[in-house]
Amino acid sequence: MTKKKILIVEDEMKIARLLSLELEYEGYETDTAETGKEALQKIKSDSWDLILLDIMIPELSGIEVLRRLREDDDLTPVIFLTAKDTTLDKVSGLNQGANDYVTKPFSTEELLARIRACLRTVQKQPAALNELRTEDLTVNLYTREVQRDGTSIELTPKEFNLLVYLMENENRVLEREQIISHVWGYDYTGDTNVVDVYIRHLRKKIDDDFEHPYIQTVRGVGYSLKVKGS
């Protein structure tokens, strides 16, 4: 059986070396990169089954490396490694398309379990489970591609997460507080009007050029994604 290849992007070389030894002992093939630029070079010059990516690395942050990776439609699974444990970092990473997030210090057993789970999900998950569909509107949760009636629609990470939440709750009225808690995080302290702003952006992209508008306003309550005839 061909060994799975894992790229370890970590500027603390003692940690990188330890991870490399542990992963190779478990039967993986590994390589390391110390900076964001070096990581991108190795990502482009070879194929990887999974990338372990520290957020706080020199030259380009892990978030920026991942953003560029996904911009190039590279769907290689990415697990973030970071000493930072704030909700903002987690949300930012996941919004950019990270598959998982492990906070330092972590146990080797935990990381290995996350790696195995991530690889299983990518290999075995049927394409249909990665897709949400409401009539002519489709969202691929893995590639983050959105289409309506065959037309591709570009969304920002936050717009994408908002649309996914609406589609997951099709025909259900969602209060602004529910939307904020799910899309922005439970510890968001800004104005609830942010929901109205993003709903307007989303409507322009998925509703304005089509006969049936999906996003409906329920006055005094919130919003709902309604199918025809419902």
C-alpha positions in Angstrom: 0.0 0.0 0.0 1.3 3.5 -0.9 2.2 5.6 2.1 0.1 8.7 2.8 2.1 11.8 2.4 1.8 14.5 5.1 3.4 18.0 4.9 4.3 19.5 8.3 4.4 23.3 8.3 5.9 24.3 11.6 8.7 26.8 12.4 9.6 25.3 15.8 11.9 22.6 14.4 11.9 20.5 17.5 8.1 20.1 17.2 8.4 19.5 13.5 11.0 16.8 14.0 9.0 15.1 16.7 5.8 15.1 14.6 7.8 13.8 11.6 9.2 10.9 13.7 5.8 10.0 15.2 4.1 10.1 11.8 6.7 8.1 10.1 6.5 5.5 12.9 2.8 5.3 12.1 3.5 4.6 8.5 3.2 8.0 6.9 5.7 9.7 4.6 6.5 13.3 5.7 8.3 16.5 4.8 8.6 19.8 6.6 8.5 23.5 5.9 9.4 26.3 8.2 7.8 29.3 6.6 4.6 30.1 4.7 6.5 30.7 1.4 8.4 27.4 1.7 5.1 25.6 2.4 3.5 27.0 -0.7 6.5 26.0 -2.8 6.3 22.4 -1.5 2.5 22.3 -1.9 2.8 23.3 -5.6 5.7 21.1 -6.4 4.3 17.9 -5.0 1.0 16.2 -4.1 0.0 15.7 -0.4 -2.7 13.6 1.3 -2.8 16.0 4.2 -1.2 19.2 5.5 -0.5 20.0 9.2 -0.3 23.8 9.2 0.7 26.0 12.1 -1.0 29.4 12.0 1.9 31.4 13.5 4.7 30.9 10.9 7.1 33.4 9.3 6.7 35.2 6.0 3.1 34.1 5.4 0.7 33.1 8.2 -1.0 29.7 8.1 -4.3 31.4 7.4 -2.8 33.1 4.3 -1.3 29.9 3.1 -4.6 28.1 3.4 -6.4 31.0 1.7 -4.1 30.8 -1.3 -4.4 27.1 -1.3 -8.2 27.2 -1.6 -8.1 30.0 -4.1 -6.2 27.6 -6.4 -8.9 25.0 -5.9 -6.5 22.8 -4.0 -8.7 20.6 -1.8 -5.9 18.9 0.1 -7.1 18.3 3.7 -5.7 20.8 6.2 -5.5 20.5 10.0 -4.4 23.7 11.8 -1.8 23.5 14.6 -1.7 26.5 16.8 -1.0 27.7 20.3 -3.7 30.2 20.0 -7.1 29.1 21.3 -9.4 32.0 20.6 -12.7 31.7 18.8 -11.7 34.3 16.3 -8.7 32.2 15.1 -10.8 29.0 14.9 -13.6 30.7 12.9 -11.1 32.4 10.6 -9.4 29.1 9.9 -12.5 27.2 9.3 -14.0 30.0 7.2 -11.0 29.6 4.9 -11.6 25.9 4.4 -9.6 24.1 7.1 -10.8 20.6 7.8 -9.9 20.5 11.5 -8.2 22.5 14.3 -5.9 21.2 17.1 -4.6 23.5 19.8 -1.1 23.2 21.3 -0.2 21.5 23.5 -1.9 18.4 22.1 -1.2 14.7 22.6 0.3 12.7 19.8 -2.6 10.2 20.1 -5.2 13.0 19.7 -3.4 14.3 16.6 -3.1 10.9 15.0 -6.8 10.3 15.6 -7.7 13.6 14.0 -5.5 12.7 11.0 -7.0 9.3 10.6 -10.5 10.7 10.8 -9.8 13.5 8.4 -8.3 11.1 5.8 -11.2 8.7 6.2 -13.7 11.5 5.7 -12.0 12.7 2.5 -11.7 9.2 1.1 -15.0 7.7 1.9 -17.5 10.4 2.2 -19.9 10.2 -0.8 -20.1 13.3 -2.9 -23.8 13.6 -2.1 -23.1 14.1 1.6 -21.0 17.1 0.7 -23.8 18.9 -1.2 -26.8 20.9 -0.1 -29.6 21.4 -2.7 -32.7 23.6 -2.7 -34.3 23.2 -6.1 -31.9 24.9 -8.6 -29.6 26.2 -5.8 -26.7 23.9 -4.9 -23.8 24.2 -2.4 -20.8 21.9 -2.2 -19.6 21.9 1.4 -16.2 20.5 0.5 -15.2 22.6 -2.5 -17.3 25.6 -1.3 -18.8 26.0 -4.8 -22.2 27.6 -5.1 -24.4 27.4 -8.2 -27.9 28.5 -9.1 -29.5 27.2 -12.2 -26.0 26.2 -13.5 -24.6 29.6 -12.9 -21.5 29.8 -10.5 -21.9 32.3 -7.7 -18.9 33.8 -5.8 -19.5 34.2 -2.1 -17.3 35.5 0.7 -16.6 33.0 3.5 -19.2 34.6 5.8 -21.8 34.8 3.0 -21.1 31.1 2.3 -21.6 30.1 6.0 -24.8 32.2 6.2 -26.2 30.5 3.1 -25.3 27.1 4.4 -27.1 27.8 7.7 -30.2 29.0 5.8 -30.2 26.0 3.5 -29.8 23.6 6.4 -32.9 25.1 8.0 -34.9 25.3 4.8 -38.5 26.8 5.3 -37.7 27.4 9.0 -37.8 31.0 10.3 -34.4 31.9 11.9 -34.1 34.7 14.4 -31.3 37.2 14.0 -29.8 36.0 17.3 -29.8 32.4 16.1 -28.0 33.4 12.9 -25.4 35.4 14.8 -24.7 32.6 17.2 -24.3 30.0 14.5 -22.5 32.1 11.8 -20.6 34.7 13.9 -20.1 32.7 17.1 -21.8 32.8 20.5 -19.3 35.4 21.8 -20.0 38.0 19.0 -20.6 41.3 20.7 -21.3 43.5 17.7 -24.6 44.9 16.3 -27.3 42.4 15.2 -27.7 44.6 12.1 -24.7 42.8 10.6 -27.2 40.0 9.7 -29.3 42.4 7.7 -26.2 43.7 5.9 -25.1 40.2 4.9 -28.6 39.1 3.9 -28.7 42.0 1.5 -25.3 41.0 0.0 -26.5 37.4 -0.3 -29.8 38.3 -1.9 -28.0 40.3 -4.6 -26.0 37.3 -5.5 -28.5 34.4 -5.3 -31.9 36.0 -5.8 -31.8 39.3 -7.8 -31.2 37.8 -11.2 -33.8 35.0 -10.8 -37.6 34.8 -10.9 -38.0 33.1 -7.5 -36.4 34.8 -4.5 -35.4 32.2 -1.9 -34.5 34.5 1.0 -37.6 35.8 2.7 -37.9 38.4 5.5 -40.2 37.6 8.4 -40.8 41.0 9.9 -39.9 41.4 13.5 -38.4 37.9 13.7 -35.7 37.2 11.1 -35.2 35.3 7.8 -36.1 32.1 6.1 -35.0 30.3 3.0 -38.3 29.3 1.3 -38.8 26.9 -1.5 -41.5 27.5 -4.2 -45.0 26.9 -3.0 -44.1 26.7 0.7 
